């Protein structure tokens, strides 16, 4: 199987962002051949379906933190290096979780592109 050429599929609004002078010369909206356009739609739909699980985990994590604090009020009294664990959970925990979710989703999305 020969390697396929990757084409950036962008939103039409991107044209407006590029027209603000960030690029030299005139920017044109890329057009795809009908076969490639159909493939792009299939890939987009598959990637959108795969995005549901990370979004559910994201919302569960972000909206679940207040619930955890409500169920375990002692976390505010528990301290680690002089800082309440509840504050650490709010200030530190979400960022590595977001990075892991993003990497997981990116790998899944790229796998869909490679398979199709």
C-alpha positions in Angstrom: 0.0 0.0 0.0 1.5 3.4 -1.0 1.6 6.1 1.6 -1.3 8.5 1.3 -0.7 12.2 1.2 -2.0 14.0 4.3 -4.2 17.0 3.6 -5.2 19.5 6.3 -9.0 19.7 6.6 -9.8 23.1 8.1 -12.8 25.0 9.1 -14.0 27.7 6.6 -13.5 30.2 9.4 -9.8 29.5 9.3 -9.7 31.4 6.1 -10.6 34.6 8.0 -7.9 34.0 10.6 -5.3 33.6 7.8 -6.6 36.7 6.0 -5.7 38.9 9.0 -2.1 39.1 7.7 -0.5 36.2 9.4 0.5 34.7 6.1 2.1 36.3 3.2 0.2 36.0 0.0 -3.4 35.0 -0.6 -4.7 31.9 1.3 -7.1 29.7 -0.5 -9.4 27.1 1.0 -8.0 23.7 0.1 -10.3 21.6 -2.1 -10.4 17.9 -1.9 -11.1 15.4 -4.6 -14.5 13.7 -4.1 -12.9 10.4 -3.0 -10.7 12.2 -0.5 -13.7 14.3 0.7 -15.7 11.2 1.4 -12.8 9.6 3.2 -12.4 12.8 5.3 -16.0 12.7 6.3 -15.8 9.0 7.4 -12.7 9.7 9.4 -14.2 12.8 11.0 -17.3 10.9 12.0 -15.3 8.0 13.5 -13.1 10.4 15.4 -16.1 12.3 16.7 -17.6 9.0 18.0 -14.3 8.1 19.7 -14.2 11.5 21.4 -17.3 10.7 23.5 -15.4 8.6 26.1 -12.7 11.1 26.9 -15.3 13.9 27.1 -17.3 11.8 29.6 -14.2 11.2 31.6 -13.3 14.8 31.5 -16.7 16.0 32.8 -16.8 13.2 35.4 -13.4 14.2 36.7 -14.1 18.0 36.7 -17.6 17.7 38.0 -16.7 14.9 40.4 -14.1 16.8 42.4 -16.8 18.9 44.2 -18.7 15.7 44.9 -15.5 14.1 46.4 -15.0 17.2 48.5 -18.6 17.1 49.7 -18.4 13.4 50.6 -15.0 13.7 52.3 -14.8 17.1 54.1 -11.7 15.9 56.0 -9.6 16.4 52.8 -9.6 20.1 53.7 -7.9 19.3 57.1 -5.5 16.8 55.6 -2.3 18.6 54.6 0.6 17.6 52.4 3.7 19.9 52.7 1.6 22.3 54.6 -1.0 22.6 51.8 -4.5 21.2 52.1 -5.0 18.1 50.0 -8.2 19.6 48.6 -6.3 22.5 47.2 -3.7 20.3 45.7 -6.4 18.2 44.1 -7.9 21.3 42.5 -4.6 23.0 41.5 -2.4 20.0 40.5 -4.5 16.9 39.7 -6.5 18.2 36.7 -3.5 19.1 34.5 -1.8 15.7 34.3 -5.3 14.1 33.9 -6.0 16.5 31.0 -2.6 15.6 29.4 -3.3 11.9 29.7 -6.8 12.2 28.2 -5.5 14.3 25.4 -2.7 11.9 24.5 -5.1 9.0 24.7 -7.6 10.7 22.4 -4.8 11.8 20.0 -3.5 8.3 19.7 -7.0 6.9 19.1 -7.7 9.6 16.4 -4.5 9.0 14.6 -5.2 5.2 14.7 -8.5 5.9 12.9 -6.6 7.9 10.2 -4.0 5.2 9.7 -6.7 2.5 9.4 -8.9 4.2 6.9 
